[in-house]
Amino acid sequence: MAAAPRCRERLFAFYFLSHIPVTLLIDLQALLPAGLHPRGLTELLQWYAATFRDPMMLQPPEWFKAFIYCEAFLQMPFFPIAVYAFLKGGCKWIRTPAIIYSTHVATTLFAILAHILFHDFSKSEHLGPQTQRERLILLSIYMPYLLIPLLILFTMLYNPYYNHVEKRKRK
């Protein structure tokens, strides 16, 4: 049987580990009342939104807020579990939760990327990307959050270590 892909497992562990502070300190600001986060974190979010022309983080549309609620209540509890499983390595039990997580996240990212590519920001948000270059820069910020979950999905579905099915012997 093939061994677990350790370099990918370490990448996945780092992805989930890094996602914890990003979710708690940055992403959840869109849901929580103003003034709840320290001023420095609020300024960091404002700097990010202005620098990368991302109005969704400062004035999130309702559909985007729904994705953040999913991140807070469905994904966030999974992050430490995934960190543990991928750091430990060889945890076949992570397969099904990782498939669920990665398909959910990939689906949400397709909607976010489509919004970045095709929404007319000039009519509604002064902060949104105005040029193709600005759209591509903003896309590059979100793209790892699509590519890594797709790599997780591919690994869980096609790597023989995670996809091994025990064959029962016929009597």
KOLKOLTOR-455382 format. One record per residue: x, y, z of N, C-alpha, C in turn; residue number from 1; residue in one letter. Coordinates in nm, 3 decimals. Layout:
[[X,Y,Z],[X,Y,Z],[X,Y,Z],NUM,'A'];
...
This chain:
[[0.084,-0.117,0.000],[0.000,0.000,0.000],[0.089,0.125,0.000],1,'M'];
[[0.046,0.228,-0.069],[0.124,0.352,-0.077],[0.123,0.423,0.058],2,'A'];
[[0.232,0.491,0.085],[0.243,0.567,0.210],[0.164,0.696,0.198],3,'A'];
[[0.129,0.751,0.313],[0.059,0.879,0.315],[0.151,0.986,0.257],4,'A'];
[[0.098,1.081,0.180],[0.180,1.187,0.120],[0.220,1.291,0.226],5,'P'];
[[0.334,1.269,0.295],[0.373,1.354,0.409],[0.392,1.501,0.372],6,'R'];
[[0.450,1.530,0.256],[0.469,1.672,0.222],[0.334,1.741,0.204],7,'C'];
[[0.239,1.671,0.145],[0.104,1.729,0.132],[0.035,1.738,0.266],8,'R'];
[[0.052,1.638,0.351],[-0.010,1.644,0.483],[0.043,1.763,0.562],9,'E'];
[[0.171,1.789,0.552],[0.229,1.906,0.621],[0.173,2.036,0.564],10,'R'];
[[0.160,2.043,0.431],[0.099,2.160,0.368],[-0.043,2.179,0.419],11,'L'];
[[-0.120,2.071,0.424],[-0.259,2.079,0.470],[-0.264,2.123,0.616],12,'F'];
[[-0.175,2.069,0.700],[-0.171,2.109,0.841],[-0.140,2.258,0.853],13,'A'];
[[-0.043,2.306,0.777],[-0.010,2.449,0.780],[-0.127,2.533,0.732],14,'F'];
[[-0.194,2.489,0.627],[-0.311,2.560,0.573],[-0.417,2.577,0.683],15,'Y'];
[[-0.451,2.467,0.750],[-0.555,2.473,0.853],[-0.508,2.552,0.974],16,'F'];
[[-0.382,2.534,1.013],[-0.328,2.607,1.127],[-0.328,2.758,1.101],17,'L'];
[[-0.287,2.798,0.982],[-0.284,2.942,0.949],[-0.425,2.999,0.934],18,'S'];
[[-0.519,2.913,0.903],[-0.658,2.958,0.884],[-0.725,2.996,1.016],19,'H'];
[[-0.678,2.940,1.126],[-0.740,2.969,1.256],[-0.728,3.117,1.294],20,'I'];
[[-0.608,3.174,1.298],[-0.601,3.317,1.335],[-0.664,3.408,1.228],21,'P'];
[[-0.653,3.371,1.102],[-0.714,3.453,0.996],[-0.865,3.459,1.016],22,'V'];
[[-0.924,3.345,1.044],[-1.069,3.340,1.067],[-1.108,3.420,1.191],23,'T'];
[[-1.040,3.393,1.302],[-1.077,3.458,1.428],[-1.052,3.608,1.429],24,'L'];
[[-0.939,3.649,1.373],[-0.898,3.789,1.386],[-0.941,3.878,1.269],25,'L'];
[[-0.958,3.821,1.152],[-0.990,3.903,1.034],[-1.131,3.873,0.983],26,'I'];
[[-1.156,3.750,0.942],[-1.282,3.717,0.875],[-1.404,3.743,0.962],27,'D'];
[[-1.397,3.710,1.090],[-1.515,3.727,1.176],[-1.550,3.872,1.203],28,'L'];
[[-1.461,3.965,1.168],[-1.494,4.106,1.185],[-1.616,4.146,1.104],29,'Q'];
[[-1.641,4.074,0.994],[-1.757,4.105,0.910],[-1.888,4.070,0.979],30,'A'];
[[-1.883,3.984,1.079],[-2.006,3.940,1.146],[-2.028,4.004,1.282],31,'L'];
[[-1.920,4.039,1.348],[-1.930,4.089,1.485],[-1.951,4.240,1.487],32,'L'];
[[-2.012,4.291,1.594],[-2.036,4.435,1.604],[-1.906,4.515,1.599],33,'P'];
[[-1.914,4.633,1.540],[-1.798,4.722,1.533],[-1.750,4.753,1.674],34,'A'];
[[-1.619,4.763,1.689],[-1.560,4.795,1.817],[-1.528,4.674,1.904],35,'G'];
[[-1.571,4.557,1.862],[-1.544,4.436,1.941],[-1.400,4.390,1.924],36,'L'];
[[-1.345,4.408,1.805],[-1.205,4.372,1.781],[-1.114,4.487,1.821],37,'H'];
[[-0.992,4.457,1.860],[-0.896,4.565,1.891],[-0.875,4.655,1.770],38,'P'];
[[-0.844,4.779,1.799],[-0.827,4.880,1.694],[-0.724,4.836,1.589],39,'R'];
[[-0.614,4.776,1.633],[-0.511,4.732,1.540],[-0.562,4.630,1.439],40,'G'];
[[-0.649,4.539,1.482],[-0.705,4.440,1.389],[-0.803,4.505,1.292],41,'L'];
[[-0.879,4.601,1.342],[-0.971,4.674,1.254],[-0.892,4.753,1.150],42,'T'];
[[-0.784,4.815,1.192],[-0.699,4.889,1.098],[-0.633,4.795,0.998],43,'E'];
[[-0.594,4.676,1.042],[-0.536,4.577,0.952],[-0.637,4.538,0.845],44,'L'];
[[-0.761,4.514,0.885],[-0.866,4.479,0.789],[-0.890,4.594,0.691],45,'L'];
[[-0.893,4.716,0.741],[-0.914,4.832,0.653],[-0.797,4.849,0.557],46,'Q'];
[[-0.676,4.829,0.605],[-0.558,4.835,0.518],[-0.568,4.730,0.408],47,'W'];
[[-0.600,4.606,0.448],[-0.613,4.499,0.350],[-0.718,4.534,0.244],48,'Y'];
[[-0.836,4.576,0.289],[-0.945,4.606,0.196],[-0.907,4.719,0.100],49,'A'];
[[-0.839,4.820,0.150],[-0.798,4.932,0.064],[-0.684,4.892,-0.029],50,'A'];
[[-0.587,4.820,0.021],[-0.471,4.781,-0.058],[-0.509,4.686,-0.171],51,'T'];
[[-0.592,4.588,-0.140],[-0.626,4.486,-0.239],[-0.765,4.506,-0.300],52,'F'];
[[-0.825,4.621,-0.268],[-0.953,4.661,-0.326],[-1.059,4.552,-0.307],53,'R'];
[[-1.075,4.510,-0.182],[-1.169,4.404,-0.148],[-1.284,4.459,-0.064],54,'D'];
[[-1.391,4.505,-0.128],[-1.502,4.563,-0.052],[-1.583,4.457,0.024],55,'P'];
[[-1.569,4.330,-0.014],[-1.648,4.226,0.051],[-1.615,4.212,0.199],56,'M'];
[[-1.493,4.245,0.237],[-1.454,4.231,0.377],[-1.503,4.348,0.464],57,'M'];
[[-1.522,4.464,0.404],[-1.569,4.579,0.482],[-1.720,4.593,0.477],58,'L'];
[[-1.778,4.569,0.360],[-1.923,4.578,0.342],[-1.970,4.451,0.273],59,'Q'];
[[-1.969,4.340,0.346],[-1.998,4.212,0.282],[-2.143,4.202,0.235],60,'P'];
[[-2.163,4.157,0.112],[-2.299,4.127,0.068],[-2.356,4.014,0.154],61,'P'];
[[-2.485,4.002,0.158],[-2.548,3.901,0.244],[-2.502,3.760,0.210],62,'E'];
[[-2.485,3.729,0.082],[-2.440,3.595,0.043],[-2.299,3.568,0.096],63,'W'];
[[-2.215,3.672,0.099],[-2.079,3.658,0.149],[-2.082,3.638,0.301],64,'F'];
[[-2.171,3.710,0.369],[-2.187,3.690,0.514],[-2.227,3.546,0.544],65,'K'];
[[-2.312,3.489,0.459],[-2.353,3.350,0.479],[-2.231,3.257,0.474],66,'A'];
[[-2.139,3.285,0.382],[-2.017,3.205,0.374],[-1.931,3.223,0.500],67,'F'];
[[-1.928,3.344,0.554],[-1.849,3.368,0.675],[-1.914,3.297,0.795],68,'I'];
[[-2.047,3.295,0.800],[-2.114,3.218,0.906],[-2.078,3.070,0.895],69,'Y'];
[[-2.074,3.018,0.774],[-2.031,2.879,0.754],[-1.888,2.859,0.801],70,'C'];
[[-1.803,2.957,0.771],[-1.664,2.948,0.815],[-1.656,2.946,0.968],71,'E'];
[[-1.736,3.031,1.031],[-1.732,3.042,1.177],[-1.787,2.918,1.248],72,'A'];
[[-1.898,2.866,1.198],[-1.967,2.762,1.273],[-1.948,2.620,1.219],73,'F'];
[[-1.909,2.607,1.095],[-1.886,2.474,1.038],[-1.738,2.446,1.018],74,'L'];
[[-1.667,2.542,0.960],[-1.527,2.518,0.928],[-1.435,2.537,1.048],75,'Q'];
[[-1.454,2.642,1.123],[-1.364,2.673,1.234],[-1.350,2.557,1.333],76,'M'];
[[-1.458,2.489,1.372],[-1.440,2.374,1.461],[-1.360,2.261,1.398],77,'P'];
[[-1.361,2.254,1.265],[-1.288,2.149,1.195],[-1.139,2.179,1.185],78,'F'];
[[-1.100,2.305,1.185],[-0.959,2.342,1.166],[-0.865,2.272,1.264],79,'F'];
[[-0.888,2.277,1.397],[-0.793,2.209,1.487],[-0.790,2.057,1.468],80,'P'];
[[-0.904,2.000,1.433],[-0.910,1.856,1.407],[-0.824,1.822,1.287],81,'I'];
[[-0.837,1.902,1.182],[-0.759,1.879,1.060],[-0.610,1.902,1.086],82,'A'];
[[-0.576,2.003,1.164],[-0.435,2.027,1.199],[-0.379,1.903,1.267],83,'V'];
[[-0.450,1.853,1.367],[-0.405,1.733,1.438],[-0.386,1.615,1.343],84,'Y'];
[[-0.487,1.588,1.262],[-0.482,1.471,1.173],[-0.368,1.480,1.073],85,'A'];
[[-0.349,1.597,1.014],[-0.246,1.609,0.912],[-0.106,1.622,0.972],86,'F'];
[[-0.093,1.679,1.092],[0.038,1.681,1.157],[0.078,1.541,1.203],87,'L'];
[[-0.017,1.470,1.259],[0.010,1.333,1.303],[0.045,1.246,1.184],88,'K'];
[[-0.028,1.265,1.077],[-0.002,1.189,0.955],[-0.065,1.052,0.957],89,'G'];
[[-0.106,1.010,0.840],[-0.158,0.875,0.826],[-0.294,0.851,0.888],90,'G'];
[[-0.369,0.955,0.918],[-0.502,0.939,0.979],[-0.607,0.923,0.869],91,'C'];
[[-0.639,0.799,0.841],[-0.735,0.772,0.734],[-0.875,0.823,0.767],92,'K'];
[[-0.907,0.838,0.894],[-1.039,0.885,0.935],[-1.068,1.028,0.892],93,'W'];
[[-0.963,1.104,0.854],[-0.983,1.242,0.812],[-1.041,1.250,0.670],94,'I'];
[[-1.039,1.140,0.598],[-1.080,1.139,0.457],[-1.220,1.199,0.435],95,'R'];
[[-1.321,1.145,0.501],[-1.458,1.193,0.478],[-1.477,1.338,0.523],96,'T'];
[[-1.434,1.376,0.644],[-1.447,1.518,0.681],[-1.371,1.611,0.586],97,'P'];
[[-1.253,1.568,0.539],[-1.175,1.651,0.447],[-1.245,1.664,0.313],98,'A'];
[[-1.310,1.560,0.267],[-1.386,1.568,0.142],[-1.503,1.665,0.158],99,'I'];
[[-1.574,1.656,0.268],[-1.685,1.747,0.293],[-1.635,1.891,0.299],100,'I'];
[[-1.531,1.914,0.377],[-1.474,2.049,0.389],[-1.431,2.103,0.253],101,'Y'];
[[-1.353,2.026,0.181],[-1.294,2.077,0.057],[-1.399,2.103,-0.051],102,'S'];
[[-1.501,2.020,-0.060],[-1.606,2.047,-0.159],[-1.686,2.170,-0.121],103,'T'];
[[-1.714,2.185,0.007],[-1.787,2.304,0.052],[-1.707,2.432,0.021],104,'H'];
[[-1.581,2.432,0.058],[-1.499,2.552,0.038],[-1.479,2.582,-0.110],105,'V'];
[[-1.453,2.479,-0.189],[-1.436,2.502,-0.333],[-1.562,2.563,-0.393],106,'A'];
[[-1.678,2.517,-0.350],[-1.804,2.571,-0.401],[-1.818,2.718,-0.364],107,'T'];
[[-1.789,2.753,-0.239],[-1.800,2.893,-0.199],[-1.699,2.981,-0.273],108,'T'];
[[-1.580,2.927,-0.294],[-1.477,3.006,-0.364],[-1.512,3.031,-0.510],109,'L'];
[[-1.579,2.937,-0.573],[-1.622,2.961,-0.711],[-1.715,3.082,-0.716],110,'F'];
[[-1.807,3.092,-0.620],[-1.897,3.207,-0.616],[-1.821,3.337,-0.589],111,'A'];
[[-1.727,3.334,-0.497],[-1.648,3.453,-0.465],[-1.564,3.497,-0.585],112,'I'];
[[-1.497,3.402,-0.649],[-1.414,3.435,-0.765],[-1.498,3.487,-0.881],113,'L'];
[[-1.615,3.430,-0.901],[-1.704,3.480,-1.007],[-1.747,3.623,-0.976],114,'A'];
[[-1.775,3.651,-0.850],[-1.812,3.787,-0.811],[-1.697,3.885,-0.840],115,'H'];
[[-1.577,3.845,-0.805],[-1.461,3.931,-0.830],[-1.443,3.954,-0.980],116,'I'];
[[-1.459,3.850,-1.058],[-1.437,3.861,-1.203],[-1.546,3.936,-1.277],117,'L'];
[[-1.671,3.917,-1.237],[-1.781,3.964,-1.321],[-1.869,4.073,-1.262],118,'F'];
[[-1.857,4.102,-1.134],[-1.941,4.206,-1.073],[-1.894,4.344,-1.118],119,'H'];
[[-1.989,4.432,-1.144],[-1.956,4.569,-1.183],[-1.943,4.653,-1.056],120,'D'];
[[-1.822,4.662,-1.004],[-1.797,4.735,-0.880],[-1.810,4.885,-0.898],121,'F'];
[[-1.796,4.935,-1.019],[-1.799,5.079,-1.041],[-1.936,5.140,-1.008],122,'S'];
[[-2.040,5.060,-1.015],[-2.175,5.112,-0.989],[-2.212,5.110,-0.841],123,'K'];
[[-2.148,5.023,-0.764],[-2.195,5.008,-0.626],[-2.090,5.034,-0.518],124,'S'];
[[-1.967,4.998,-0.542],[-1.865,5.012,-0.439],[-1.746,5.092,-0.491],125,'E'];
[[-1.713,5.199,-0.423],[-1.597,5.278,-0.465],[-1.467,5.206,-0.436],126,'H'];
[[-1.471,5.110,-0.344],[-1.349,5.042,-0.301],[-1.314,4.923,-0.390],127,'L'];
[[-1.408,4.868,-0.461],[-1.386,4.746,-0.538],[-1.286,4.764,-0.650],128,'G'];
[[-1.238,4.651,-0.704],[-1.139,4.658,-0.813],[-1.199,4.727,-0.935],129,'P'];
[[-1.124,4.821,-0.990],[-1.174,4.898,-1.105],[-1.108,4.856,-1.236],130,'Q'];
[[-0.993,4.794,-1.228],[-0.921,4.753,-1.349],[-0.906,4.601,-1.349],131,'T'];
[[-0.873,4.548,-1.465],[-0.849,4.405,-1.476],[-0.733,4.363,-1.387],132,'Q'];
[[-0.630,4.445,-1.381],[-0.514,4.416,-1.297],[-0.554,4.406,-1.149],133,'R'];
[[-0.637,4.500,-1.103],[-0.683,4.497,-0.964],[-0.768,4.373,-0.937],134,'E'];
[[-0.849,4.332,-1.034],[-0.929,4.210,-1.019],[-0.838,4.088,-1.007],135,'R'];
[[-0.733,4.085,-1.090],[-0.641,3.971,-1.087],[-0.562,3.966,-0.956],136,'L'];
[[-0.525,4.081,-0.904],[-0.455,4.085,-0.775],[-0.547,4.032,-0.664],137,'I'];
[[-0.673,4.077,-0.664],[-0.767,4.029,-0.563],[-0.794,3.880,-0.582],138,'L'];
[[-0.804,3.836,-0.705],[-0.819,3.692,-0.731],[-0.703,3.613,-0.673],139,'L'];
[[-0.582,3.667,-0.685],[-0.464,3.596,-0.635],[-0.466,3.581,-0.483],140,'S'];
[[-0.535,3.671,-0.414],[-0.548,3.661,-0.268],[-0.640,3.543,-0.233],141,'I'];
[[-0.749,3.528,-0.307],[-0.846,3.423,-0.278],[-0.809,3.287,-0.338],142,'Y'];
[[-0.728,3.285,-0.441],[-0.699,3.163,-0.515],[-0.642,3.048,-0.430],143,'M'];
[[-0.550,3.073,-0.335],[-0.501,2.960,-0.253],[-0.613,2.891,-0.175],144,'P'];
[[-0.717,2.968,-0.141],[-0.829,2.911,-0.066],[-0.921,2.826,-0.155],145,'Y'];
[[-0.895,2.829,-0.285],[-0.958,2.735,-0.377],[-0.863,2.620,-0.410],146,'L'];
[[-0.739,2.653,-0.441],[-0.645,2.551,-0.488],[-0.608,2.448,-0.381],147,'L'];
[[-0.586,2.493,-0.260],[-0.548,2.396,-0.154],[-0.665,2.303,-0.121],148,'I'];
[[-0.788,2.354,-0.104],[-0.898,2.259,-0.086],[-0.916,2.163,-0.205],149,'P'];
[[-0.893,2.209,-0.327],[-0.901,2.117,-0.441],[-0.790,2.011,-0.432],150,'L'];
[[-0.672,2.050,-0.386],[-0.564,1.953,-0.367],[-0.599,1.854,-0.255],151,'L'];
[[-0.662,1.904,-0.150],[-0.709,1.815,-0.042],[-0.809,1.715,-0.100],152,'I'];
[[-0.906,1.766,-0.175],[-1.008,1.679,-0.235],[-0.944,1.575,-0.327],153,'L'];
[[-0.855,1.619,-0.413],[-0.787,1.528,-0.504],[-0.710,1.421,-0.427],154,'F'];
[[-0.640,1.462,-0.323],[-0.562,1.368,-0.241],[-0.653,1.266,-0.173],155,'T'];
[[-0.763,1.313,-0.115],[-0.853,1.222,-0.044],[-0.922,1.125,-0.140],156,'M'];
[[-0.950,1.170,-0.261],[-1.022,1.085,-0.356],[-0.931,0.988,-0.431],157,'L'];
[[-0.809,1.033,-0.464],[-0.728,0.955,-0.557],[-0.599,0.897,-0.501],158,'Y'];
[[-0.553,0.944,-0.387],[-0.433,0.884,-0.331],[-0.468,0.747,-0.275],159,'N'];
[[-0.397,0.642,-0.316],[-0.432,0.507,-0.270],[-0.429,0.492,-0.118],160,'P'];
[[-0.348,0.570,-0.050],[-0.342,0.559,0.096],[-0.477,0.593,0.158],161,'Y'];
[[-0.540,0.703,0.112],[-0.668,0.746,0.167],[-0.786,0.677,0.100],162,'Y'];
[[-0.766,0.629,-0.019],[-0.876,0.574,-0.097],[-0.874,0.421,-0.099],163,'N'];
[[-0.797,0.359,-0.014],[-0.785,0.215,-0.011],[-0.913,0.152,0.044],164,'H'];
[[-0.966,0.058,-0.028],[-1.084,-0.013,0.015],[-1.043,-0.157,0.045],165,'V'];
[[-1.071,-0.200,0.165],[-1.037,-0.337,0.203],[-1.126,-0.432,0.124],166,'E'];
[[-1.062,-0.531,0.062],[-1.139,-0.632,-0.011],[-1.157,-0.752,0.080],167,'K'];
[[-1.280,-0.792,0.093],[-1.309,-0.908,0.176],[-1.287,-1.036,0.096],168,'R'];
[[-1.232,-1.132,0.163],[-1.208,-1.262,0.097],[-1.339,-1.340,0.095],169,'K'];
[[-1.363,-1.400,-0.018],[-1.481,-1.486,-0.029],[-1.450,-1.621,0.033],170,'R'];
[[-1.548,-1.674,0.099],[-1.530,-1.806,0.162],[-1.568,-1.916,0.066],171,'K'];
